[in-house]
Amino acid sequence: MVVPRLLAGVAVVYVLFFFYMVYRLERVRPQTLEWVERRRKPAFELSRAGALASSDILPVLLITAAYAAATFLNLGNMVSPQSFHRFEQGDAPIVIELKEPAKIEKIFYFTGLHHGSGQRAYRLDFSADGAAWRSGIKLEWNSYLERYVEVAAEGLPQEYSRTFRWDALNLVADTMGDTRFLRISAVYVPLELGEMSIFVRDTANGGQRVLSAADLVYPENAAGLFDEPEAVPARYDVLNSTHFDEIYHARTAYEHLRGIYPYEKTHPPLGKLITAAGIALFGMTPFGWRFMPALFGVLMVPLLYILLKWMFGKTRVAVCGTLLFAFDFMHFVQTRISTIDVYAVFFILCMYLFMYRYITSGPDAPFWKAAPPLILAGLSFGIGAAAKWVCIYAGAGLLALFCVYLVRRARYYRRMERSFLPFFLGTLLVALFSFIIIPGVIYVACYIPYAAARTPLTLTGGLGDIPAFIRSVWEECFQNQSYMYHYHSGLEATHDYAARWYEWLFDWKPIMYYWNPIREAGTRGSLWAFTNPLVTWAGLGALAFCGYGLYKRRSHTALFILIGYLSQLLPWIPISRITFPYHYFPSMLFLCIALACLFDRIVERDPVRGTRQMVIFTVAATALFVLFYPSLTGTQVPEWYPKYLLRWLSHKNWLM
């Protein structure tokens, strides 16, 4: 374990050296003209440092293309079972006959909607003659005896965490003997099962073989269990099954498409509705349910570039700042799985992009020119809040920036001896429309699928059905707000990978999304969510630099960054329920902007040495992305790789 600790130490030393170089570039000798100028606090001013130019097209396209290639590469299988056998109340058990008796060693199956309870959703019985039935036998780890023991395998599990994923039941074939008949029935209904593969011992070749549909006799209504053999993978892995919160969000998106009342209601609906668009395009496949999050992750890249160019006016600073965020570990991992966090961060970025455009419109900008960015900021707020409540925290930051802008504009009008009241009243009306009415309409409208699943709008009674349906939409919305609040405020669950806000700051405790227990030829695969250590640690220093800039120079850029960062972090501090490292994802956006602000400063101070330090830091952060890539994608690698290169910190859960 010496090597990974040494690498972590090297990273810490480099961060300290980087800030030493920043200090040297920032230092000013006393009594010089520059020292005198810097002691004068300039007037607080808001302006755009630069605008997009034709020279920006190539770098933003290259960064976006590189990130898109990394994101969509091995995003997920595009083939997965699409037809399901539905088990309903009163259905007779399905009896499957093997044309030749065999020793069944494994049953591989793909689960669908709904779930059972405990360890058994389907009952399995085996028979040699179709008359005498017995349970299967499997090996199960006994923690008390610290060894595997043979236990009854009475059924197949399909718990809430096992939907739309491949699972296997490994049987002790020698103990069970030859099997000719297999009987399956649902213990809980309704249940949907997508595909089954029966593996039997291949005595001739000394291994296993899969029985094809031609080797089986089964009822016509059970054809959906064996009609897509081309969709059956070799084993369960990250590319062919749901993992982590995909078991909720991908499933709910699919339920919306099918008009089924959703299982997961702990977040607003819009994020799942956006995900459903990808499923509609590519089917209920891993690629389908991950397509829209990945697309939104790619779209963040040019948007951040635009914001950085507006803020700092330097192409090289915008390039480096965008690269830091594009290849930050959290951004990469969270946008490659089907969760709703990516939509929240995307619309938070849009909110601050348009708000920056608004507050830098200039004090002389006419009302009609200043209003559109404010309306777009409100629209982004409304869409984001309808995807996840964390966007409401960002709304508080927007309110603070909006108030700063109004105060600045009021002072300008007073100096010009002009009335501020007409502009203020018009702006207030636009703000109420943009941040209250539009978001309210969007938020309530997102509950149409909930109401439609309960009481579909048929118009059998003519237009008179519409008011009743609208009332149903409102009731669903109101009831769900109460449910979400009580769920999150009363959550008392525990989790091995839970982390408090102060652990996020130092990348102390990552969270594991996927682990492949099958160690093939000395390899293993796992998928973790955490932040790039170099960006995280140096980002804290960059925030301190912003605080210094706000105090010493009244920097409007520093204020913008600090408000954005703190509005996302501070609300989590008093929360007592369990939290996870991915809750820091929105804050990472502002850490990267803070680092870009620091880059801009050192480049201003010394274009040659400042640019050199900025490029070295960006290359080092990108190199860490390459180093940790296997643990960010679940790629199978030799066991020594994570053990001797990636376990940087001492916490027991750090890439174990």
C-alpha positions in Angstrom: 0.0 0.0 0.0 3.0 2.3 0.0 2.7 3.2 -3.7 -0.9 4.6 -3.7 -0.1 6.6 -0.5 3.0 7.9 -2.2 0.9 9.0 -5.2 -1.5 10.8 -2.9 1.4 12.5 -1.2 2.8 13.6 -4.5 -0.6 15.1 -5.4 -0.7 17.1 -2.1 2.8 18.3 -2.6 2.0 19.4 -6.1 -1.1 21.3 -4.9 1.0 23.1 -2.3 3.7 23.9 -4.9 1.0 25.2 -7.3 -0.2 27.7 -4.7 3.3 28.7 -3.9 3.7 29.6 -7.5 0.4 31.5 -7.4 1.7 33.4 -4.4 4.9 34.3 -6.2 3.0 35.5 -9.2 0.5 37.4 -7.0 3.1 39.0 -4.7 3.7 42.8 -5.0 6.6 44.6 -3.5 5.5 47.3 -1.0 5.7 51.0 -1.9 5.7 50.3 -5.7 3.2 51.9 -8.0 1.3 48.7 -8.3 1.2 48.3 -4.5 -0.4 51.8 -4.2 -2.9 51.0 -6.9 -4.0 47.7 -5.4 -4.6 49.3 -2.0 -7.3 51.4 -3.5 -10.6 49.5 -3.5 -12.2 50.0 -7.0 -15.9 50.5 -7.4 -17.9 47.3 -7.5 -18.4 46.7 -11.3 -20.1 44.0 -13.3 -19.2 43.5 -16.9 -18.5 40.7 -19.4 -14.8 40.3 -19.9 -15.1 38.8 -23.4 -17.4 37.3 -26.0 -17.2 34.3 -28.2 -15.2 34.6 -31.3 -14.5 32.4 -34.3 -11.2 31.3 -32.7 -13.3 29.6 -29.9 -15.1 27.3 -32.3 -12.3 24.8 -32.7 -11.3 24.4 -29.1 -14.9 24.0 -27.8 -15.7 21.5 -30.6 -12.5 19.4 -29.8 -13.2 19.4 -26.0 -16.9 18.5 -26.5 -16.0 15.8 -29.0 -13.3 14.3 -26.8 -15.7 14.2 -23.8 -18.5 12.8 -25.9 -16.3 10.0 -27.2 -15.2 9.1 -23.6 -18.8 9.3 -22.4 -20.6 7.2 -25.1 -17.8 4.6 -25.3 -19.1 1.5 -23.6 -22.0 3.4 -22.2 -24.2 0.3 -22.1 -25.5 -2.5 -24.2 -28.0 -1.6 -27.0 -29.5 -5.0 -26.9 -31.6 -6.2 -24.0 -34.8 -8.3 -23.6 -37.8 -6.2 -24.7 -40.7 -8.7 -24.3 -41.7 -9.8 -20.8 -43.9 -12.6 -19.5 -46.3 -11.1 -17.0 -47.4 -13.2 -14.0 -50.9 -12.3 -12.8 -53.1 -13.4 -9.9 -54.5 -16.9 -10.5 -52.1 -17.8 -13.3 -51.2 -21.5 -13.5 -47.5 -22.4 -12.9 -45.4 -22.6 -16.0 -44.0 -26.1 -16.6 -40.9 -26.4 -18.8 -39.9 -29.8 -20.0 -36.3 -30.6 -21.1 -36.3 -32.9 -24.1 -33.4 -34.8 -22.5 -32.8 -35.1 -18.8 -29.8 -33.1 -17.6 -28.1 -31.7 -14.5 -29.1 -28.0 -14.2 -26.2 -26.0 -12.9 -27.4 -22.4 -13.4 -30.5 -20.4 -14.3 -29.8 -17.0 -15.8 -32.7 -14.6 -15.9 -33.6 -10.9 -16.7 -36.0 -9.2 -14.3 -38.7 -6.6 -15.3 -41.2 -4.4 -13.6 -42.5 -4.9 -10.1 -40.8 -7.0 -7.4 -41.3 -9.5 -4.8 -40.3 -9.4 -1.1 -37.3 -11.0 0.6 -35.2 -13.5 -1.2 -38.0 -15.2 -3.3 -40.2 -13.7 -5.9 -40.7 -16.9 -8.0 -41.0 -20.4 -6.7 -38.9 -23.0 -8.5 -39.5 -26.8 -8.4 -37.6 -29.5 -10.1 -38.7 -33.0 -11.1 -37.3 -36.0 -12.9 -40.7 -37.4 -13.9 -43.2 -34.6 -13.7 -44.9 -36.1 -10.7 -42.6 -35.8 -7.7 -41.3 -32.2 -7.2 -38.4 -31.0 -5.1 -36.6 -27.8 -4.4 -33.2 -27.0 -5.8 -30.0 -26.8 -3.9 -27.5 -23.9 -4.0 -24.4 -22.9 -2.2 -24.7 -19.9 0.2 -22.1 -18.3 2.3 -22.6 -18.8 6.1 -20.9 -15.9 8.0 -21.2 -17.8 11.3 -19.5 -21.0 10.0 -17.3 -18.9 7.6 -17.9 -21.3 4.7 -20.3 -22.1 2.0 -23.2 -24.4 2.9 -25.8 -26.2 0.8 -29.3 -24.7 1.3 -32.6 -25.0 -0.4 -33.0 -22.8 -3.6 -36.8 -22.5 -3.5 -37.0 -19.6 -5.9 -35.6 -16.7 -7.9 -35.3 -13.3 -6.2 -36.6 -10.2 -7.8 -36.4 -7.5 -5.1 -36.7 -3.8 -5.7 -32.9 -3.6 -6.3 -33.1 -6.4 -8.9 -35.2 -4.8 -11.6 -34.0 -4.7 -15.2 -30.8 -6.6 -14.5 -29.4 -10.0 -15.1 -29.2 -12.4 -12.2 -28.1 -16.0 -11.7 -29.1 -18.8 -9.5 -26.2 -21.3 -9.2 -27.3 -24.8 -8.3 -25.5 -27.8 -6.9 -26.3 -30.2 -9.7 -24.8 -33.3 -8.2 -27.0 -33.1 -5.1 -30.1 -32.4 -7.2 -29.6 -35.2 -9.7 -31.0 -35.2 -13.2 -33.9 -32.9 -14.0 -36.5 -33.3 -16.7 -39.2 -30.8 -15.6 -38.9 -27.3 -14.2 -41.9 -25.5 -12.7 -42.0 -21.8 -12.1 -44.7 -19.7 -10.4 -44.9 -16.2 -9.0 -45.1 -15.8 -5.3 -46.0 -12.1 -5.6 -48.0 -10.7 -8.4 -47.9 -8.9 -10.7 -44.3 -9.7 -11.8 -42.6 -9.5 -15.2 -39.8 -11.7 -16.3 -37.9 -10.9 -19.5 -35.7 -13.9 -20.5 -34.4 -17.1 -19.0 -31.4 -19.2 -19.9 -31.0 -22.7 -18.5 -27.4 -23.9 -18.2 -26.8 -27.7 -17.9 -23.7 -29.8 -17.5 -22.0 -30.6 -20.7 -20.4 -33.9 -19.9 -18.8 -34.4 -23.3 -16.9 -31.1 -23.1 -16.4 -30.8 -19.3 -18.3 -27.5 -19.0 -21.7 -26.0 -19.4 -24.0 -25.4 -22.3 -27.2 -23.3 -22.7 -30.4 -25.0 -23.7 -32.0 -23.4 -26.7 -35.7 -23.0 -27.2 -35.5 -26.1 -29.5 -34.3 -28.1 -26.5 -37.4 -27.2 -24.4 -41.1 -27.8 -24.4 -43.1 -25.0 -22.7 -46.6 -23.5 -22.9 -47.3 -21.1 -25.7 -48.0 -18.2 -23.3 -44.5 -18.6 -21.9 -42.8 -18.0 -25.2 -41.6 -14.5 -24.0 -39.2 -16.3 -21.6 -37.1 -17.8 -24.5 -37.7 -15.6 -27.5 -34.7 -13.3 -27.3 -31.6 -15.6 -26.9 -29.4 -13.0 -28.8 -30.0 -10.6 -25.9 -28.5 -13.0 -23.3 -25.0 -11.9 -22.2 -22.2 -14.1 -20.8 -22.7 -12.7 -17.3 -24.1 -9.8 -15.3 -22.0 -6.6 -15.6 -22.2 -2.8 -15.6 -23.0 -2.8 -19.4 -26.1 -4.9 -19.3 -27.9 -4.2 -16.1 -29.1 -1.4 -13.8 -26.9 -0.4 -10.9 -27.2 2.0 -8.1 -30.1 4.5 -8.4 -30.9 3.3 -11.9 -33.1 0.7 -10.2 -35.4 3.7 -9.3 -35.0 6.3 -12.0 -34.6 4.2 -15.2 -37.5 2.0 -14.0 -39.7 5.0 -13.3 -38.9 6.5 -16.7 -40.1 3.2 -18.3 -43.2 3.2 -16.2 -44.1 6.7 -17.5 -43.8 5.4 -21.1 -46.1 2.5 -20.3 -48.6 4.6 -18.4 -48.0 2.9 -15.1 -48.2 4.7 -11.8 -44.5 5.2 -10.8 -42.8 3.2 -8.1 -40.3 6.0 -7.2 -41.8 9.3 -6.1 -39.1 10.8 -3.9 -38.1 13.4 -6.5 -40.1 15.5 -8.9 -41.0 13.7 -12.2 -39.3 15.8 -14.9 -35.9 14.1 -14.7 -37.4 10.7 -15.3 -39.6 12.1 -18.1 -36.4 13.3 -19.9 -34.8 9.9 -19.4 -37.9 8.3 -20.9 -37.1 10.0 -24.2 -33.9 8.0 -24.5 -35.8 4.8 -23.7 -38.3 5.7 -26.4 -35.5 6.0 -28.9 -33.4 3.0 -28.0 -35.7 0.7 -26.1 -35.5 -0.3 -22.4 -31.8 -1.1 -22.8 -28.8 0.2 -20.7 -27.8 2.5 -23.6 -31.4 3.7 -23.8 -31.9 4.6 -20.2 -28.4 6.2 -20.0 -28.6 8.1 -23.3 -30.3 11.3 -22.1 -28.1 11.7 -19.0 -25.0 11.2 -21.1 -26.3 13.7 -23.7 -26.9 16.4 -21.1 -23.5 15.7 -19.6 -21.9 16.4 -23.0 -24.0 19.6 -23.5 -22.7 21.0 -20.2 -19.2 21.3 -21.8 -19.9 24.0 -24.4 -22.2 25.9 -22.0 -19.4 26.1 -19.4 -17.0 27.2 -22.0 -19.3 30.0 -23.0 -19.7 31.1 -19.4 -15.9 31.0 -18.7 -15.2 33.0 -21.9 -17.8 35.6 -20.8 -16.3 35.8 -17.3 -12.6 35.9 -18.2 -12.3 36.7 -21.9 -9.3 34.4 -22.5 -9.6 31.4 -24.7 -6.8 29.5 -22.9 -8.5 30.0 -19.5 -11.8 28.9 -20.9 -10.2 25.8 -22.4 -8.4 24.8 -19.2 -11.4 25.5 -16.9 -13.7 23.5 -19.2 -11.3 20.5 -19.3 -11.2 20.4 -15.5 -14.9 20.1 -15.3 -15.4 17.9 -18.4 -13.0 15.3 -17.0 -13.8 15.6 -13.3 -14.6 12.2 -12.0 -18.0 13.1 -10.5 -19.1 14.8 -13.7 -18.0 11.8 -15.8 -19.5 9.1 -13.6 -22.8 10.9 -12.8 -23.6 11.6 -16.4 -23.0 8.0 -17.5 -25.7 6.5 -15.3 -29.4 7.0 -15.3 -29.9 9.3 -12.4 -31.5 12.7 -12.2 -28.5 14.6 -10.8 -27.2 15.4 -14.2 -30.3 17.3 -15.2 -30.1 19.3 -11.9 -26.5 20.3 -12.6 -27.2 21.1 -16.2 -30.0 23.5 -15.4 -28.0 25.0 -12.5 -25.3 25.8 -15.1 -28.0 27.3 -17.4 -29.4 29.4 -14.5 -26.0 31.0 -13.7 -25.1 31.3 -17.4 -28.2 33.4 -18.1 -28.0 35.2 -14.8 -24.4 36.3 -15.5 -25.6 37.5 -18.9 -28.4 39.5 -17.2 -26.3 41.1 -14.4 -23.6 42.1 -16.9 -26.0 43.7 -19.3 -24.8 47.1 -18.1 -26.6 49.9 -16.3 -27.6 51.7 -19.6 -29.1 48.5 -21.2 -32.7 49.1 -22.1 -35.3 47.1 -20.3 -36.2 45.0 -23.4 -32.6 44.0 -23.8 -32.0 43.1 -20.2 -35.2 41.1 -19.7 -34.7 38.0 -22.0 -31.7 36.6 -20.1 -33.7 37.0 -16.8 -36.6 35.1 -18.4 -34.3 32.3 -19.5 -32.7 32.1 -16.1 -36.2 31.7 -14.6 -37.1 29.1 -17.2 -34.0 27.1 -16.4 -34.8 27.4 -12.7 -38.3 26.0 -13.3 -37.2 23.1 -15.4 -34.4 22.3 -12.9 -36.6 22.4 -9.9 -39.1 20.1 -11.6 -36.2 17.6 -12.0 -34.7 17.8 -8.5 -35.2 20.0 -5.5 -31.5 20.8 -5.2 -32.1 23.4 -7.9 -34.1 25.4 -5.4 -30.8 26.0 -3.5 -29.4 27.5 -6.7 -32.5 29.7 -6.9 -31.4 31.2 -3.6 -28.1 32.1 -5.1 -29.8 33.6 -8.2 -31.9 35.8 -5.8 -28.8 37.1 -4.1 -27.2 38.0 -7.4 -30.4 39.6 -8.6 -30.6 41.8 -5.5 -26.9 42.9 -6.0 -27.7 43.8 -9.6 -30.8 45.9 -8.6 -28.8 47.7 -5.9 -26.1 48.5 -8.4 -28.6 49.7 -11.0 -30.4 51.8 -8.4 -27.2 53.6 -7.5 -26.5 54.3 -11.1 -29.9 55.8 -11.7 -29.5 58.0 -8.6 -26.1 59.3 -9.9 -27.8 60.0 -13.3 -30.7 61.7 -11.4 -33.2 59.4 -13.1 -36.2 57.6 -11.6 -35.5 54.0 -10.8 -39.1 53.1 -10.0 -40.3 52.3 -13.6 -37.4 50.0 -14.3 -37.7 48.3 -10.9 -41.5 47.7 -11.3 -41.0 46.3 -14.8 -38.1 44.1 -13.7 -40.1 42.9 -10.7 -43.0 41.8 -12.9 -40.7 40.0 -15.2 -39.0 38.3 -12.3 -42.3 37.1 -10.8 -43.4 35.8 -14.2 -40.0 34.1 -14.8 -39.3 32.6 -11.3 -42.8 32.0 -10.0 -45.4 31.6 -12.7 -43.4 29.8 -15.3 -41.7 27.4 -12.8 -45.1 26.7 -11.2 -46.8 25.8 -14.4 -43.9 23.5 -15.4 -43.8 21.9 -12.0 -47.5 21.1 -11.9 -47.6 20.0 -15.5 -45.0 17.4 -14.9 -47.5 15.4 -12.8 -49.7 14.8 -15.8 -48.3 11.2 -16.2 -49.2 10.5 -12.5 -52.8 11.6 -13.1 -53.0 9.8 -16.4 -51.9 6.6 -14.8 -54.6 6.9 -12.2 -57.5 8.2 -14.4 -56.6 8.4 -18.1 -58.1 11.4 -19.9 -60.6 9.8 -22.4 -62.8 12.8 -23.2 -65.8 10.4 -23.1 -67.8 13.2 -21.5 -66.5 15.8 -23.9 -64.5 18.8 -22.8 -66.2 18.5 -19.4 -63.6 15.8 -18.5 -60.7 18.3 -18.7 -61.4 20.2 -15.5 -61.6 17.0 -13.6 -58.4 15.8 -15.1 -56.7 19.1 -14.2 -57.9 18.8 -10.7 -56.5 15.3 -10.6 -53.1 16.6 -11.8 -53.1 19.2 -9.0 -54.0 16.7 -6.4 -51.3 14.4 -7.4 -48.8 17.3 -7.3 -49.9 18.4 -3.9 -49.9 14.9 -2.4 -46.5 14.2 -3.8 -45.0 17.3 -2.3 -46.1 16.2 1.2 -44.8 12.7 0.5 -41.4 13.9 -0.7 -40.9 16.3 2.2 -41.8 13.7 4.8 -39.7 11.0 3.1 -36.5 13.1 3.0 -37.0 14.8 6.4 -37.8 11.5 8.1 -35.2 9.3 6.4 -33.3 7.4 9.1 -31.6 4.8 6.9 -27.9 4.1 7.1 -25.5 3.2 4.4 -21.9 2.0 4.3 -21.0 4.7 1.7 -22.8 7.6 3.3 -20.7 10.7 3.8 -21.2 14.0 5.5 -20.6 17.4 3.8 -17.1 17.9 5.4 -16.0 14.6 3.9 -17.0 15.8 0.5 -14.6 18.7 0.7 -11.5 16.5 0.9 -12.7 13.5 -1.3 -12.4 11.4 1.8 -15.2 8.8 1.2 -16.2 7.7 -2.3 -19.3 5.7 -3.1 -19.3 2.4 -4.9 -22.0 2.0 -7.6 -21.0 -1.4 -9.0 -18.7 -4.3 -8.2 -18.1 -7.4 -10.2 -17.4 -10.2 -7.7 -16.2 -12.6 -10.5 -12.4 -12.4 -10.5 -11.6 -13.7 -14.0 -7.9 -14.5 -14.6 -6.8 -12.2 -11.7 -9.0 -9.2 -12.8 -11.8 -7.3 -11.2 -14.1 -4.5 -12.1 -15.8 -1.8 -10.0 -17.4 1.6 -10.5 -17.0 4.5 -8.0 -18.3 8.0 -7.7 -15.9 10.6 -6.3 -14.2 13.8 -7.4 -10.8 14.4 -9.0 -8.6 14.8 -5.9 -6.4 17.4 -7.6 -9.4 19.6 -8.6 -11.1 19.1 -5.2 -8.1 20.0 -3.1 -6.8 22.8 -5.2 -10.4 24.0 -5.7 -10.7 24.8 -2.0 -7.6 27.0 -2.3 -9.2 28.7 -5.3 -12.3 29.4 -3.3 -10.1 31.0 -0.6 -8.4 33.1 -3.3 -11.9 34.2 -4.4 -12.7 35.2 -0.8 -9.5 37.2 -0.7 -10.3 38.8 -4.1 -13.7 39.8 -2.8 -12.2 41.3 0.4 -9.3 43.1 -1.2 -10.5 44.0 -4.7 -14.3 43.8 -4.3 -14.2 41.3 -7.2 -17.6 40.8 -8.8 -16.4 37.6 -10.3 -15.3 36.2 -6.9 -18.7 37.2 -5.5 -20.5 35.4 -8.3 -18.5 32.2 -7.7 -18.8 32.2 -3.9 -22.5 32.7 -4.1 -22.9 29.8 -6.5 -20.7 27.5 -4.5 -22.1 28.4 -1.0 -25.8 28.2 -2.2 -25.1 24.5 -3.1 -23.1 23.6 0.0 -24.6 25.5 2.9 -28.1 23.9 2.8 -26.6 20.5 3.3 -24.7 21.4 6.5 -27.7 21.3 8.9 -29.3 18.2 7.3 -29.1 15.2 9.6 -30.3 12.5 7.2 -27.7 10.4 5.4 -26.0 12.1 2.5 -23.7 10.9 -0.2 -20.6 12.2 -2.1 -22.7 12.8 -5.3 -24.5 15.6 -3.5 -21.3 17.6 -4.0 -21.7 17.4 -7.8 -23.3 20.8 -8.2 -20.6 22.4 -6.0 -17.9 20.9 -8.2 -19.1 23.1 -11.1 -18.2 26.2 -9.1 -14.9 24.7 -7.9 -13.9 24.4 -11.5 -15.0 28.0 -12.2 -13.0 29.2 -9.1 -9.9 27.5 -10.5 -10.5 29.2 -13.8 -10.7 32.5 -11.9 -7.3 31.7 -10.3 -5.9 30.8 -13.7 -7.1 34.1 -15.1 -5.4 36.0 -12.3 -2.0 34.3 -12.7 -2.1 34.7 -16.5 -2.9 38.4 -16.0 0.1 38.7 -13.6 2.6 36.9 -15.9 1.3 35.6 -19.2 4.2 33.2 -19.7 4.7 31.7 -16.3 1.0 31.9 -15.4 0.0 30.0 -18.6 2.7 27.4 -17.9 1.4 26.7 -14.4 -2.2 26.6 -15.7 -1.4 24.1 -18.4 0.7 21.9 -16.1 -2.2 21.8 -13.6 -4.8 21.0 -16.3 -2.6 18.2 -17.8 -2.0 16.7 -14.3 -5.7 16.7 -13.6 -6.5 15.1 -16.9 -3.7 12.5 -16.3 -5.4 11.5 -13.1 -8.6 11.0 -15.1 -6.8 8.5 -17.3 -5.2 6.8 -14.3 -8.5 6.3 -12.5 -10.5 5.6 -15.7 -11.1 1.8 -14.9 -12.7 2.7 -11.5 -14.9 5.3 -13.2 -16.3 2.9 -15.8 -16.3 -0.5 -14.1 -13.7 -1.8 -16.5 -12.1 -5.2 -15.7 -8.4 -4.6 -14.8 -5.7 -6.7 -13.1 -6.2 -6.8 -9.3 -2.9 -5.2 -8.7 -3.9 -2.0 -10.6 -6.4 -0.6 -8.1 -4.6 -2.1 -5.1 -1.2 -0.5 -5.9 -2.2 2.6 -7.8 -5.7 3.8 -6.9 -6.2 3.3 -3.1 -4.9 6.8 -2.3 -6.6 7.4 1.1 -6.7 5.3 4.2 -10.5 5.1 4.5 -11.7 1.5 4.4 -14.1 2.3 1.5 -11.5 4.0 -0.7 -11.6 1.9 -3.9 -11.4 -1.3 -1.9 
